[in-house]
């Protein structure tokens, strides 16, 4: 009995000093199918983040594609435990669907426990070169609207395509249901769609790097206002916009805010403050890891500098989603299903 009493004080500090994530496994959900840019960035983070979390937990990647990212968002918000052991590589544009009150959205993006983001990636549109859609002017005068491949109404490509439809006086046909960016690429190759709206960094991965080399696609517009170094010379939306489209051009700051947080990561709402702080600080240490930065440059053309902390990302989402009724009305007009 005496020996047990003497031993007790020596056991307590060992337990107290044990890192919260020691011996744990973190599940990293991915809001896309394998091979898409979201998947590539998630698997990159999975290789490095655990090294920077005290306790060095293992990280297991689980793809959860569908609904343009909403399946992952809804699961993270409503099902995943807020214990810091489930995080997600989110679709960066799903917040727009919340703004317009889509019934499929079962989450409030302002309440997620945001961990951080890195990279910025403006949008562009490219069409198959063997179609008539070789410029915005050609699309505008075409008898048959071009078919744009989309995963869902909350996907970044859907948002951008519908926005330029209004701003540039176009008529397009959205073909939804593709489960990932890679599947949308395959749909383009199979002739199921004519055009693709996506991030500029898409061009550094297959099959886009081959398509560019072989002139398989023609780039018709890019987001701007700065022109992307990854794309061939092509006009920006503002350069091609009609004067009467000025109100919708102003909406780009709201609807395309996601291009400022290209790779956002989140945990469920209600993660204890201490655990969320560990995840946020570990995420920022990961971004400073030279090996991570080198891989991110190669895989995602990351400049090593553009990123948002978890708190900065939370504030950005909060400010973007919370808009006055007149702005919400115009966003709804842009996103009316076509």
C-alpha positions in Angstrom: 0.0 0.0 0.0 2.8 2.4 0.9 4.7 1.6 -2.3 1.5 2.3 -4.3 1.1 5.7 -2.7 4.7 6.5 -3.4 4.4 5.4 -7.1 1.2 7.4 -7.8 2.9 10.9 -8.0 5.4 9.6 -10.6 2.6 8.3 -13.0 0.6 11.5 -13.1 3.1 13.7 -14.8 3.7 11.1 -17.6 0.0 11.2 -18.4 -0.2 14.9 -18.2 2.7 15.4 -20.6 1.3 13.0 -23.2 0.4 15.0 -26.4 -3.4 15.0 -27.1 -2.8 13.4 -30.5 -0.3 10.8 -29.4 -1.3 7.3 -30.6 -4.2 8.7 -32.5 -5.2 8.5 -36.2 -6.7 11.5 -38.0 -9.2 10.8 -40.9 -8.8 13.3 -43.7 -11.9 13.5 -45.9 -11.6 14.6 -49.5 -14.4 16.4 -51.2 -13.6 15.0 -54.6 -12.6 11.7 -56.3 -9.1 10.5 -56.8 -6.8 12.4 -59.1 -8.5 15.8 -58.8 -6.6 18.8 -57.6 -8.4 18.7 -54.3 -7.3 15.0 -53.9 -3.7 15.8 -54.8 -3.5 18.6 -52.2 -5.2 16.5 -49.6 -2.8 13.6 -50.0 0.1 16.1 -50.0 -1.1 17.4 -46.6 -1.6 13.9 -45.3 2.0 13.1 -45.9 3.3 16.1 -43.9 0.7 17.4 -41.4 1.1 14.5 -38.9 4.9 15.3 -38.7 4.1 18.7 -37.3 1.3 17.7 -34.9 2.7 17.0 -31.4 2.3 13.2 -30.9 2.7 12.6 -34.7 -0.7 11.0 -35.4 -1.2 8.9 -38.5 -3.4 10.5 -41.2 -5.7 8.3 -43.3 -7.2 9.8 -46.5 -10.8 9.0 -47.4 -12.4 10.2 -50.7 -16.0 11.3 -50.3 -17.0 12.7 -53.6 -20.4 13.8 -54.8 -22.7 16.8 -54.9 -19.9 19.1 -55.9 -18.4 18.7 -52.4 -21.6 19.0 -50.4 -21.5 15.3 -49.3 -18.3 15.9 -47.5 -19.4 19.3 -46.1 -22.7 17.9 -44.8 -21.0 14.9 -43.3 -18.3 17.0 -41.5 -21.0 19.3 -40.2 -23.6 16.8 -39.0 -21.9 13.4 -38.5 -18.2 13.7 -37.7 -17.3 13.9 -34.1 -15.8 17.3 -33.0 -12.8 15.7 -31.4 -10.1 16.9 -33.9 -9.7 13.4 -35.4 -11.7 14.1 -38.5 -10.7 16.9 -40.8 -11.5 17.6 -44.5 -10.1 19.1 -47.7 -13.1 21.1 -48.6 -14.6 22.3 -51.9 -13.7 26.0 -51.8 -17.0 27.2 -53.4 -19.7 25.4 -51.5 -20.3 28.4 -49.3 -22.1 30.1 -52.3 -24.8 27.4 -52.2 -25.4 28.2 -48.6 -25.8 31.9 -49.5 -28.6 31.1 -52.0 -30.4 28.7 -49.6 -30.0 25.5 -51.6 -31.9 22.7 -49.8 -29.1 20.2 -50.3 -26.8 22.3 -48.0 -27.1 21.0 -44.5 -24.2 23.0 -43.1 -23.3 26.6 -42.0 -19.8 27.2 -43.4 -19.4 30.0 -40.9 -19.4 27.5 -38.0 -16.8 25.0 -39.3 -13.6 24.9 -37.3 -11.4 26.3 -40.1 -7.8 25.1 -39.9 -6.2 27.0 -42.7 -5.6 27.2 -46.5 -2.8 27.6 -48.9 -2.4 28.7 -52.5 -4.6 30.9 -54.7 -5.9 29.8 -58.0 -8.0 32.0 -60.4 -10.4 30.4 -62.8 -10.4 30.0 -66.6 -12.4 28.4 -69.4 -11.1 26.1 -72.1 -13.0 24.3 -74.9 -12.1 21.5 -77.2 -10.2 22.9 -80.2 -12.3 20.7 -82.6 -15.5 22.6 -81.6 -16.7 25.9 -82.9 -16.2 27.4 -79.4 -12.8 29.0 -80.0 -13.5 32.4 -78.3 -16.1 34.2 -76.2 -17.4 35.8 -79.4 -17.8 32.5 -81.1 -19.7 31.1 -78.1 -22.0 34.1 -78.1 -23.0 33.7 -81.7 -23.2 29.9 -81.7 -26.6 28.3 -82.6 -26.0 25.6 -80.1 -24.8 26.5 -76.5 -21.6 24.8 -75.5 -21.9 22.0 -72.9 -19.9 22.7 -69.7 -19.0 19.6 -67.6 -19.9 20.1 -63.9 -19.9 17.9 -60.8 -22.7 19.8 -59.2 -24.3 23.2 -58.7 -21.9 24.0 -55.8 -18.7 23.2 -57.7 -16.3 26.0 -58.5 -16.7 25.4 -62.2 -20.5 25.8 -62.0 -20.2 29.1 -60.1 -17.7 30.5 -62.6 -19.5 29.3 -65.7 -22.8 30.8 -64.6 -21.1 34.0 -63.6 -19.5 34.6 -66.9 -22.7 33.6 -68.7 -24.3 36.7 -67.1 -21.3 39.0 -67.4 -20.4 38.1 -71.0 -23.9 37.7 -72.4 -23.5 34.0 -73.2 -25.8 30.9 -73.3 -24.3 27.7 -71.9 -25.6 24.3 -71.0 -24.4 22.8 -67.8 -24.0 19.0 -67.8 -23.8 17.9 -64.1 -23.2 14.6 -62.4 -19.4 14.1 -62.9 -18.0 12.7 -59.6 -14.6 14.5 -59.8 -12.5 16.8 -61.9 -10.7 13.8 -63.5 -14.1 12.4 -64.5 -15.1 15.7 -66.0 -11.8 15.7 -68.0 -12.7 12.2 -69.3 -16.1 13.5 -70.3 -14.4 16.2 -72.3 -12.2 13.6 -74.0 -15.2 11.4 -74.7 -17.1 14.3 -76.3 -19.8 14.3 -73.6 -19.1 18.0 -73.0 -17.4 20.8 -75.0 -15.9 23.1 -72.4 -14.5 23.1 -68.9 -14.3 25.8 -66.3 -11.5 25.1 -63.7 -8.6 26.6 -61.9 -5.5 27.7 -63.8 -3.3 25.3 -61.8 -5.2 22.4 -63.5 -3.0 22.9 -66.6 0.1 21.5 -64.8 -1.4 18.0 -64.3 -2.4 15.3 -66.7 -4.2 15.3 -69.1 -4.1 19.1 -69.3 -0.3 19.4 -69.7 -0.7 17.1 -72.7 -3.7 18.9 -74.0 -1.9 22.2 -73.9 1.1 20.8 -75.7 -1.1 19.2 -78.4 -3.5 22.2 -78.7 -6.3 19.9 -77.8 -8.0 22.7 -76.0 -8.4 26.4 -76.6 -8.5 28.9 -73.7 -11.2 31.4 -74.1 -11.2 33.5 -70.9 -9.6 33.8 -67.5 -10.8 35.3 -64.3 -8.3 38.2 -63.8 -7.8 40.9 -62.9 -4.1 39.8 -63.0 -3.3 37.4 -65.8 -2.2 33.9 -64.9 1.4 33.0 -65.7 0.2 29.4 -66.2 -2.0 30.2 -69.2 -1.4 31.3 -72.7 -2.4 34.9 -73.4 -6.1 35.2 -73.1 -8.5 38.0 -72.1 -9.9 38.4 -68.6 -13.5 38.6 -67.7 -13.3 42.3 -67.1 -11.7 43.0 -70.4 -14.6 41.3 -72.2 -17.4 42.4 -70.0 -20.4 44.4 -71.4 -20.8 47.8 -69.8 -24.3 46.9 -68.6 -22.8 43.9 -66.7 -21.1 46.1 -64.2 -23.4 45.0 -61.2 -22.6 41.3 -61.9 -18.9 42.1 -62.4 -18.9 43.5 -58.9 -20.3 40.2 -57.7 -17.0 38.5 -58.6 -15.5 39.6 -55.3 -18.2 37.7 -53.4 -18.8 34.7 -55.7 -15.1 34.1 -56.5 -13.7 34.9 -53.0 -12.8 31.2 -53.0 -9.9 31.8 -55.4 -8.1 33.5 -52.4 -8.3 30.3 -50.4 -7.6 27.6 -53.0 -6.9 24.7 -50.6 -9.1 25.1 -47.5 -9.1 22.6 -44.6 -11.6 22.4 -41.8 -12.7 20.3 -38.9 -16.3 20.0 -37.6 -18.0 22.7 -35.6 -17.3 22.7 -31.9 -13.8 21.2 -31.8 -12.4 22.1 -28.4 -10.3 25.3 -28.5 -7.1 23.6 -27.4 -7.3 20.9 -30.1 -8.2 23.4 -32.9 -5.3 25.6 -31.9 -3.0 22.6 -32.2 -4.3 21.7 -35.6 -4.0 25.4 -36.8 -0.5 25.8 -35.5 0.6 22.5 -36.9 -0.9 23.4 -40.3 1.2 26.6 -40.3 4.4 24.8 -39.3 3.7 22.4 -42.2 3.5 25.3 -44.7 7.0 26.4 -43.6 8.4 22.9 -44.1 10.8 23.2 -47.1 10.1 19.7 -48.3 6.3 20.3 -48.2 6.9 23.6 -50.1 8.9 21.9 -52.8 6.3 19.3 -53.4 3.5 21.9 -53.3 5.3 23.9 -55.9 5.7 20.8 -58.2 2.2 19.5 -57.7 0.1 22.7 -57.3 2.4 25.5 -58.4 2.3 27.0 -54.9 4.5 30.1 -54.5 5.3 29.2 -50.9 3.7 32.4 -49.6 0.0 32.7 -50.3 -2.0 31.2 -47.5 -4.6 32.1 -44.8 -4.4 31.1 -41.2 -7.4 29.3 -39.7 -8.7 32.5 -38.1 -8.1 34.5 -41.3 -10.0 31.9 -43.3 -12.8 31.9 -40.7 -13.2 35.7 -41.0 -13.0 35.5 -44.8 -15.8 32.9 -44.9 -17.9 34.9 -42.4 -17.6 38.2 -44.3 -18.3 36.5 -47.7 -21.3 34.5 -46.6 -23.0 37.3 -44.7 -24.3 39.5 -47.4 -27.3 42.0 -47.7 -30.5 40.7 -49.4 -29.8 42.6 -52.7 -26.5 40.9 -53.1 -28.0 37.5 -52.3 -30.7 38.2 -54.9 -28.1 38.8 -57.6 -26.2 35.7 -56.6 -29.4 33.6 -56.9 -30.0 35.0 -60.4 -26.5 34.0 -61.5 -26.8 30.5 -60.1 -30.2 29.8 -61.5 -29.9 26.3 -62.9 -29.4 26.2 -66.6 
